[in-house]
Amino acid sequence: MRTVRRVLSGSVTALVLAVSLPAVAAAAAGPHIVTLGTLGGSCCSEAMAINDDGVVTGYAMIDVARNTHHAFRWKGGVMTDLGTLGGDRSFATAINDNGWIVGYSELTPGDLVTHAFLWRPGIGMTDLGLPGSASLATGISDSGVIVGHYLLDGDFHGFRWAAGVTTTITGPDGARFMPAGINKYGKLGGTLGTTPPGDPATWKNGQVVASGLIGNATAINDNGDVSGTYGDSRQGAFVWRADGTVLHLSMPAGGEQALTTGINESRHTVGSRSAVDGSTRAVYWSEFGTPRLLPGLWAGGWSGAQDVNRLGQTVGMAYRTGSAYDYVAVMWTR
């Protein structure tokens, strides 16, 4: 499955909340965008992943005043609260085609430390019980193998979790390998290096292949193609194909920086671009690297894409008004 990511604080939401929003233009719903709703409140939600059956997961605000969020599952127009591991907050990051969801959750109210979780239909949310003081899951394969990061002795380590057995993932000579996702064949896409930017790479059965690029991997598809974002002055996006070639994704109109977050089996890639004025828009790149800005919920409305499935259905978030606290999970259809 295509999987993200990254810690939520690095998401499009964090980017747009850090700056003031412009005045709202005349309301006009985009022709290919649908809102997925919230968990009962007026604000807020963001979709982080979608599987090939169109089931979506992400997070939604429970209490604006307390800034609490719960992971959700959305299917057929119904958003379900997945709860937490005991704390105030949980965030979902990835979903497989069996509907299993992974992410991270606080254990006790007010405790900012999170543990990676697995949520399964009929079973609910369980702690993966990883080493260290904190952890988060970033991807899950259709067979239930989970990848992510854990914090031990002040340092992050990549992990692979399968049927209760945790393996620490490293690169050559014990170098740090941070998984961004895993495909159905068990190949991991991630980033080598102890400090960003690193070297996008793949890992399978202990074998690491480095791309030699400067940047960070963000997702991997079932063909083994890896999407990523440059970490040097180019501030652009790329697809490192399974055959070793690199496709440089064109900068969208008006863009100053671009980042990727998801890729499907047709090498269609999604993400966002930021402009000089600070505005952020969701982007859909074709297999040839040609970008298309996705419509917002109002003319020029801000948005960000997080994942795309085999059918091209894309999920993320969009602002309903010019308020910094009025964004909602959305799905774009082709």
C-alpha positions in Angstrom: 0.0 0.0 0.0 1.0 3.6 -0.5 1.9 5.0 2.9 3.1 8.1 4.5 4.7 9.1 6.1 5.7 11.4 8.7 4.9 12.8 12.1 1.8 15.0 11.9 3.7 18.1 13.0 5.3 18.0 9.5 2.0 17.8 7.7 0.3 20.3 5.4 -1.9 21.3 8.3 1.0 22.4 10.4 2.3 24.4 7.5 -0.9 26.3 6.9 -1.6 26.9 10.5 1.7 28.6 10.9 0.7 31.6 8.7 -2.4 33.8 8.5 -5.1 32.9 5.9 -6.4 35.3 3.3 -9.9 36.5 3.0 -12.4 33.9 1.6 -13.4 34.3 -2.0 -16.9 33.6 -3.3 -17.9 30.1 -2.2 -17.7 27.6 -5.0 -17.4 23.8 -4.6 -14.8 22.2 -6.8 -16.3 19.7 -9.3 -14.3 16.7 -8.1 -14.1 17.3 -4.3 -16.2 15.7 -1.5 -16.0 16.5 2.2 -15.9 13.5 4.5 -17.1 15.3 7.7 -15.9 15.4 11.2 -16.4 13.5 14.5 -19.3 15.6 15.6 -17.8 19.0 15.9 -17.7 21.9 13.4 -13.9 21.5 13.2 -11.6 19.8 12.1 -10.4 16.7 10.3 -7.8 15.5 7.8 -7.7 12.3 5.8 -4.2 10.7 5.8 -4.6 7.5 3.8 -7.0 5.5 1.5 -7.0 1.9 0.4 -8.1 0.5 -2.9 -11.7 -0.1 -1.7 -12.1 3.6 -0.9 -11.9 3.2 2.9 -10.2 6.3 4.4 -8.5 6.9 7.7 -7.1 10.0 9.4 -7.8 12.2 12.4 -10.6 14.5 13.6 -10.9 17.1 16.3 -12.8 16.1 19.4 -12.4 19.1 21.6 -11.0 22.4 20.0 -10.4 24.0 23.3 -8.2 21.1 24.5 -6.8 20.4 21.1 -7.7 16.7 21.2 -7.9 14.5 18.2 -9.0 10.9 17.6 -8.2 8.6 14.7 -11.1 7.8 12.4 -12.2 5.3 9.8 -14.5 6.5 7.0 -16.4 4.1 4.8 -19.5 4.7 2.6 -20.2 8.2 4.0 -19.9 7.2 7.7 -17.0 8.4 9.9 -16.2 6.2 12.9 -14.2 7.2 16.0 -11.4 4.7 16.6 -10.7 6.0 20.1 -7.2 6.0 21.7 -4.9 3.9 23.8 -6.1 5.7 26.8 -4.9 9.3 26.2 -6.5 12.4 24.7 -5.1 12.0 21.2 -4.6 9.4 18.4 -3.7 9.8 14.8 -4.0 7.3 12.0 -1.4 7.3 9.3 -2.0 4.3 7.0 -4.5 1.6 6.0 -4.2 -1.7 4.1 -6.7 -3.4 1.7 -8.0 -5.5 4.6 -9.1 -2.3 6.4 -6.4 -2.6 9.1 -5.2 0.8 10.3 -2.0 2.0 12.0 -0.9 5.2 13.6 0.1 6.5 17.0 -1.7 7.4 20.2 -1.1 8.8 23.7 -1.5 6.4 26.6 -2.7 8.8 29.3 -4.5 12.1 29.3 -2.1 15.1 29.0 0.8 12.8 28.1 2.4 13.8 24.9 4.3 10.5 24.5 2.8 8.3 21.8 2.8 4.6 21.1 2.3 3.0 17.7 -1.0 1.1 17.3 -2.8 -1.4 15.1 -6.6 -1.1 14.7 -8.5 -4.1 13.3 -12.3 -4.4 12.6 -13.9 -6.3 15.4 -10.8 -6.1 17.6 -10.1 -2.4 18.0 -6.9 -0.5 18.8 -3.9 -2.3 20.3 -0.5 -1.1 21.4 2.3 -2.7 19.4 4.5 -2.8 22.5 7.6 -1.5 20.8 11.0 -0.8 22.5 11.8 2.6 23.8 9.8 5.5 25.3 7.8 6.5 22.2 6.9 5.2 18.8 4.7 5.7 15.7 3.7 3.5 12.8 4.0 4.8 9.3 2.9 2.0 7.1 1.2 -1.4 6.9 1.2 -4.1 4.2 -1.8 -6.2 3.1 -0.3 -9.1 5.1 -0.2 -7.0 8.3 3.5 -6.2 8.4 3.9 -2.8 10.0 6.8 -0.3 9.8 7.7 2.9 11.5 10.0 4.5 14.1 10.6 4.2 17.9 12.6 6.4 20.3 15.2 4.8 22.5 17.9 6.5 24.5 17.2 9.8 22.7 17.6 8.4 19.2 15.0 7.2 16.6 15.2 3.8 15.1 13.3 2.2 12.2 11.3 -0.9 12.9 9.5 -3.8 11.1 6.8 -5.5 13.2 5.3 -8.8 12.1 3.0 -11.0 14.2 4.3 -9.5 17.4 8.0 -9.7 16.5 9.9 -6.4 16.2 13.0 -6.1 14.1 15.1 -2.9 14.1 15.8 -1.8 10.5 19.2 -0.4 9.7 21.3 0.4 6.6 24.9 -0.5 5.9 27.2 -0.5 8.9 24.2 0.1 11.2 23.2 3.4 9.6 19.8 4.7 10.5 17.0 3.7 8.1 13.7 5.5 8.7 10.8 3.7 6.9 8.2 5.8 5.2 6.1 2.8 4.0 5.9 -0.8 2.9 4.4 -2.4 -0.2 2.5 -5.7 -0.5 5.8 -7.6 -1.4 7.5 -6.5 1.9 9.7 -3.9 0.3 10.2 -0.8 2.5 10.7 2.7 1.2 12.6 5.1 3.5 15.5 7.4 4.1 19.1 6.6 5.1 21.0 9.0 7.3 21.3 10.3 10.8 20.4 13.9 10.0 18.1 15.4 7.3 18.3 15.5 4.4 19.2 11.9 3.9 19.4 9.4 1.0 16.1 7.9 -0.2 16.5 4.1 -0.2 14.6 0.7 -0.2 15.0 -2.2 2.2 14.0 -5.8 1.8 15.2 -8.9 3.7 18.2 -6.9 5.0 19.2 -5.7 1.6 19.4 -1.9 1.2 19.5 -0.1 -2.2 20.3 3.6 -1.9 19.2 6.1 -4.6 22.1 8.5 -4.2 19.6 11.4 -4.1 19.6 14.2 -1.5 16.2 14.3 0.2 13.6 12.1 1.9 11.4 9.3 0.8 7.7 9.7 1.5 5.9 6.7 0.0 6.4 3.4 -1.9 4.0 1.7 -4.3 3.5 -2.0 -5.0 5.8 -1.8 -8.0 8.7 -0.5 -5.8 8.6 3.1 -7.1 9.4 5.6 -4.4 8.2 9.2 -4.1 10.2 11.8 -2.3 11.1 15.4 -1.8 14.5 16.9 -2.4 16.3 18.2 0.7 18.7 20.6 -1.0 18.1 24.0 -2.6 15.9 22.6 -5.4 13.0 22.1 -2.9 11.2 19.9 -5.5 9.7 16.5 -5.8 10.7 13.3 -7.5 9.8 9.7 -8.2 12.7 7.2 -8.0 11.5 4.4 -10.2 12.0 0.7 -9.5 14.3 0.5 -12.5 16.7 3.1 -11.0 15.7 6.1 -13.1 14.5 9.3 -11.6 11.5 11.3 -12.7 11.7 15.0 -11.7 8.1 16.2 -11.0 7.4 19.5 -12.5 6.8 22.4 -10.1 3.1 23.4 -10.2 2.0 26.8 -11.3 2.8 29.5 -8.8 4.8 27.1 -6.7 8.0 27.9 -4.7 8.3 24.5 -3.0 6.6 21.1 -3.6 6.4 17.9 -1.6 5.0 14.4 -2.2 3.0 12.3 0.2 1.6 9.4 -1.8 2.1 7.3 -5.0 -0.1 4.7 -6.7 0.7 1.8 -9.0 0.4 4.0 -12.1 3.0 6.3 -10.7 0.4 9.0 -10.1 1.8 11.0 -7.3 0.1 13.4 -4.9 1.2 16.1 -2.4 1.2 19.8 -2.1 2.9 23.0 -3.3 3.4 26.2 -1.4 3.6 29.6 -3.1 5.6 32.7 -2.3 2.6 34.2 -0.5 2.4 31.2 1.8 -0.7 29.6 0.2 -0.8 25.8 -0.1 -2.6 23.7 -2.7 -3.1 20.0 -3.2 -1.3 18.6 -6.3 -1.8 15.5 -8.5 1.1 14.6 -10.7 0.6 12.3 -13.7 2.9 9.4 -14.4 4.9 11.8 -16.6 5.4 14.3 -13.8 2.9 16.8 -15.1 1.2 18.6 -12.2 -2.5 19.5 -11.7 -3.7 21.7 -8.9 -6.7 20.1 -7.2 -9.8 22.2 -6.5 -10.5 23.6 -3.1 -13.8 24.1 -1.4 -13.8 27.8 -2.5 -12.1 29.7 -5.2 -8.4 29.7 -4.4 -9.1 27.7 -1.2 -6.1 26.1 0.6 -5.7 22.4 0.6 -3.2 19.5 0.8 -3.3 15.9 -0.5 -2.0 13.0 1.5 -2.6 9.7 -0.4 -3.9 8.2 -3.6 -5.2 4.8 -4.4 -5.2 2.6 -7.5 -8.3 4.3 -8.9 -6.8 7.7 -8.5 -9.0 8.6 -5.5 -7.0 11.2 -3.5 -7.5 12.2 0.1 -6.3 15.0 2.3 -7.8 18.2 3.7 -9.2 21.5 2.5 -10.2 24.7 4.2 -14.0 25.5 4.2 -13.4 29.2 5.1 -10.5 31.5 5.7 -10.3 30.5 9.4 -7.2 28.7 10.5 -9.5 26.3 12.4 -11.9 25.3 9.7 -10.4 22.5 7.7 -12.0 19.2 6.8 -11.1 15.8 5.4 -11.8 15.5 1.7 -11.6 13.1 -1.2 -10.9 14.1 -4.8 -12.1 11.9 -7.6 -10.8 11.9 -11.2 
